[in-house]
Amino acid sequence: MSKNIFIAFITLFLVSCGNKAGVQQAEKQAEEQIVSAGDSSTVTIYYFHGKQRCKTCIAVGELTEETIKETYAGNAKVRFIEIDTSEKQYKSLVNKYEVSWNALIIVKGENFVDITEQAFANAISNPAALSALIKKEVNQRIS
C-alpha cells in the first residue's frame, strides 16, 4: 500500500514539474510575439481586454480582427494581436501602453495611436466608421 502511495506521489510530482516547462514556453512565445510585433517595418494592431468582456468589448475585438483579416489578408506587414491583460506574460506590453482594462492601439515601431475611445463609441452603433478608422490608421503606417 505504501508503495502505491509513493508511486502516486512521484507521478504527481513529475506531472506538476512538467507543467512548469509548458507555462514557461508559453510565456516565452508570448514575449517573442511581443518583441517581433515591435518591428518598425510591421504595423501591429493590439486589442487589449480583461477576462470578462461586455457586448461592446466583444464587438470591438471581433470587428477589428475581421477588418484586418479581410483588408490585409496575406500582408505580412500587418498583424492583429489580441491580449488578455490579466495574463502575466503581457505585463510589459500592458505597462508600455499604460492599459488599465480595454484598449485598441495601432503600432508601428515607436509610433502608435490609441483609438480606444472611437472604437467603443462606434463598434455597435456605427461599425463601418470604426472599420474605416482602423483602415485609415493602418494605411498611414504601412508605407
C-alpha positions in Angstrom: 0.0 0.0 0.0 2.7 2.5 0.9 4.5 1.6 -2.4 1.4 2.6 -4.3 1.2 5.9 -2.4 4.9 6.5 -3.1 4.4 5.9 -6.8 1.3 8.2 -6.9 3.3 10.9 -5.1 6.2 10.6 -7.5 3.9 10.7 -10.5 2.1 13.8 -9.2 5.4 15.5 -8.6 6.7 14.7 -12.1 3.5 15.9 -13.7 3.5 19.2 -11.8 7.1 19.8 -12.7 6.4 19.1 -16.4 3.7 21.7 -16.4 6.1 24.5 -15.4 8.1 23.9 -18.6 4.9 24.3 -20.6 4.0 27.5 -18.9 7.5 28.9 -19.3 7.4 28.0 -23.0 4.0 29.8 -23.4 5.4 32.9 -21.7 8.5 32.8 -23.9 6.4 32.5 -27.1 4.2 35.4 -25.9 7.3 37.5 -25.2 8.8 36.6 -28.7 5.5 37.7 -30.3 5.6 41.0 -28.5 9.2 41.6 -29.4 8.6 40.8 -33.1 5.5 42.9 -33.1 7.6 45.9 -32.2 9.4 45.6 -35.5 9.5 49.0 -37.2 8.5 47.5 -40.5 5.3 45.9 -39.2 2.0 47.5 -38.3 0.6 45.8 -35.2 -3.0 46.2 -34.0 -3.3 45.4 -30.3 -6.7 44.7 -28.8 -6.3 44.6 -25.0 -9.1 43.2 -22.9 -9.8 41.7 -19.5 -11.2 38.2 -18.7 -14.8 39.4 -18.6 -16.0 41.4 -21.6 -19.2 43.2 -22.3 -21.1 43.2 -25.6 -19.2 46.3 -26.8 -15.8 44.8 -25.8 -16.5 41.7 -27.8 -17.8 43.8 -30.8 -14.6 45.9 -30.8 -12.4 42.8 -30.9 -14.4 40.9 -33.5 -14.8 43.9 -35.8 -11.1 44.8 -35.6 -9.9 41.3 -36.3 -12.4 40.9 -39.2 -11.3 44.2 -40.7 -7.6 43.3 -40.5 -8.2 39.8 -41.9 -10.4 41.0 -44.8 -8.4 44.1 -45.7 -4.8 42.9 -45.2 -5.0 39.1 -45.8 -1.6 37.9 -46.9 0.1 41.1 -45.9 2.9 40.0 -43.5 3.5 43.7 -42.6 0.1 44.0 -40.8 -1.0 41.8 -37.9 -3.7 41.7 -35.2 -2.8 40.6 -31.7 -5.5 40.1 -29.0 -4.1 40.4 -25.5 -5.8 39.4 -22.2 -4.5 42.0 -19.7 -4.8 39.5 -16.9 -2.1 37.2 -18.3 1.2 38.0 -16.7 3.3 37.3 -19.8 1.8 40.5 -21.3 2.6 42.7 -18.3 5.4 44.6 -20.0 3.3 45.4 -23.0 0.3 46.5 -20.8 2.7 48.8 -18.9 4.3 50.2 -22.0 0.9 51.4 -23.4 -0.5 52.2 -20.0 -3.5 49.9 -20.5 -5.7 49.6 -17.4 -8.6 47.5 -18.9 -9.5 47.7 -22.6 -7.7 49.4 -25.4 -7.3 49.3 -29.2 -3.9 50.5 -30.2 -2.2 50.6 -33.6 1.6 50.5 -33.5 4.5 50.7 -35.9 7.8 50.8 -34.2 7.6 53.5 -31.6 4.8 55.3 -33.4 1.4 54.4 -32.1 -2.2 55.7 -31.9 -4.8 54.8 -29.2 -8.2 54.6 -30.9 -10.0 53.1 -27.9 -12.5 55.9 -27.4 -13.6 55.9 -31.0 -13.7 52.1 -31.1 -16.0 51.8 -28.1 -18.2 54.7 -29.4 -18.7 53.1 -32.8 -18.3 49.3 -32.5 -22.0 48.7 -32.2 -23.7 51.9 -33.4 -21.5 52.5 -36.4 -19.2 49.6 -37.2 -18.5 50.9 -40.7 -17.0 54.1 -39.2 -14.8 52.0 -36.9 -13.6 49.8 -39.7 -12.8 52.9 -41.8 -10.8 54.4 -39.0 -8.8 51.2 -38.5 -8.0 51.1 -42.2 -7.0 54.8 -42.3 -4.7 54.4 -39.3 -3.1 51.2 -40.6 -2.7 52.6 -44.1 -0.9 55.7 -42.7 1.6 53.4 -41.1 2.1 50.8 -43.8 4.3 52.9 -46.1 
